Amino acid sequence: QFTVGAKNDFGFFSTANTLLYFNRGSDSFSLKAKANYVKHLDLTITECSRKSFSWEQVSQSGTGDIEYTVNSLTPGASYSIYIDNIFLKKGKPNDRGGLTFAINGGEKKIKILFQP
């Protein structure tokens, strides 16, 4: 169901429709992807920090949305979400540093940027 890759060392865990990506040696997930109606989701993490998090997604055989939760962000800070270099929306992480949003499947580049 899932394929994941990154430039840095990482760990991951998956169930039937959810993937958790752990950056380097982190004990808590950095990215969660929930894909209920997608047969296969391929993620390539290109950057993972509190100021910028970006990845590429390729999903196959599905029309549903993919729900992402980016974790370990600065609580209450403002972040901009871009899909294929086009501004989607602004968001603020919750008090635990998690920011959740959903996008449709397909081949896309996603980027989350800290906006001071």
C-alpha positions as CSV (number, residue, x, y, z in Angstrom):
1,Q,0.0,0.0,0.0
2,F,2.8,2.5,0.8
3,T,6.3,3.2,-0.4
4,V,8.4,5.9,1.4
5,G,11.9,7.3,0.7
6,A,14.0,10.2,2.1
7,K,17.5,11.7,1.8
8,N,18.1,11.2,5.5
9,D,17.8,8.2,7.8
10,F,14.1,7.5,8.8
11,G,11.7,5.0,10.2
12,F,8.1,4.3,9.3
13,F,5.1,2.3,10.4
14,S,2.0,1.4,8.4
15,T,-1.3,-0.2,8.8
16,A,-4.0,-0.9,6.2
17,N,-4.6,2.8,5.3
18,T,-2.2,4.9,7.4
19,L,1.5,5.6,7.2
20,L,3.7,7.2,9.9
21,Y,7.0,8.7,8.9
22,F,9.6,9.2,11.6
23,N,12.5,11.6,10.8
24,R,15.9,10.4,11.8
25,G,15.8,9.0,15.3
26,S,12.6,10.7,16.4
27,D,10.2,8.9,18.8
28,S,7.2,10.8,17.5
29,F,6.0,10.8,13.9
30,S,6.9,13.8,11.7
31,L,4.2,13.0,9.0
32,K,1.1,10.9,9.0
33,A,-0.7,10.0,5.8
34,K,-4.2,8.5,5.8
35,A,-5.3,7.2,2.4
36,N,-8.7,5.4,2.7
37,Y,-9.4,5.1,-1.0
38,V,-6.0,4.8,-2.6
39,K,-4.4,1.5,-3.5
40,H,-0.8,2.6,-3.4
41,L,0.8,5.8,-2.1
42,D,4.4,6.7,-2.8
43,L,6.0,9.4,-0.7
44,T,9.5,10.9,-1.1
45,I,10.4,13.3,1.8
46,T,12.7,16.0,0.5
47,E,12.9,18.2,3.6
48,C,11.9,17.9,7.2
49,S,12.4,20.7,9.8
50,R,10.3,23.0,12.0
51,K,10.6,25.8,9.3
52,S,10.1,23.8,6.1
53,F,8.6,20.3,5.4
54,S,8.3,19.1,1.8
55,W,7.5,15.9,0.1
56,E,6.3,14.4,-3.2
57,Q,3.3,12.1,-3.5
58,V,2.3,9.8,-6.2
59,S,-1.0,7.9,-5.7
60,Q,-2.4,5.2,-7.9
61,S,-5.8,3.6,-8.4
62,G,-7.8,5.9,-6.2
63,T,-9.9,9.0,-6.3
64,G,-10.2,9.8,-2.6
65,D,-8.4,12.5,-0.6
66,I,-5.2,11.9,1.4
67,E,-5.3,13.3,4.8
68,Y,-1.9,14.5,6.1
69,T,-0.8,15.5,9.6
70,V,2.5,17.2,9.9
71,N,3.9,17.0,13.4
72,S,6.7,18.7,15.4
73,L,5.9,22.1,14.1
74,T,5.9,25.2,16.3
75,P,2.6,25.4,18.1
76,G,0.5,28.5,17.2
77,A,2.9,29.7,14.5
78,S,1.7,30.4,11.0
79,Y,2.5,28.1,8.1
80,S,1.7,28.3,4.4
81,I,0.8,25.1,2.5
82,Y,1.8,24.9,-1.2
83,I,0.7,22.2,-3.7
84,D,2.9,22.1,-6.9
85,N,4.3,25.6,-5.9
86,I,0.7,27.0,-5.8
87,F,-0.5,28.5,-2.5
88,L,-3.3,26.4,-1.0
89,K,-3.9,27.9,2.4
90,K,-2.4,29.1,5.7
91,G,-2.7,27.0,8.8
92,K,-1.6,27.0,12.5
93,P,-0.5,23.9,14.3
94,N,-2.4,22.8,17.4
95,D,-0.9,23.1,20.9
96,R,1.0,19.8,20.2
97,G,2.5,21.1,17.0
98,G,0.3,19.1,14.6
99,L,-1.2,20.6,11.4
100,T,-3.8,18.5,9.5
101,F,-5.1,19.0,5.9
102,A,-6.4,16.9,3.0
103,I,-5.6,17.0,-0.7
104,N,-6.7,14.8,-3.6
105,G,-4.6,12.0,-4.9
106,G,-2.3,12.0,-7.9
107,E,1.2,13.2,-8.5
108,K,1.9,16.3,-6.4
109,K,4.6,18.3,-4.6
110,I,3.6,19.5,-1.2
111,K,5.5,22.1,0.9
112,I,4.8,23.5,4.3
113,L,6.7,26.8,5.1
114,F,7.0,28.7,8.3
115,Q,5.7,32.3,7.9
116,P,7.2,34.5,10.7
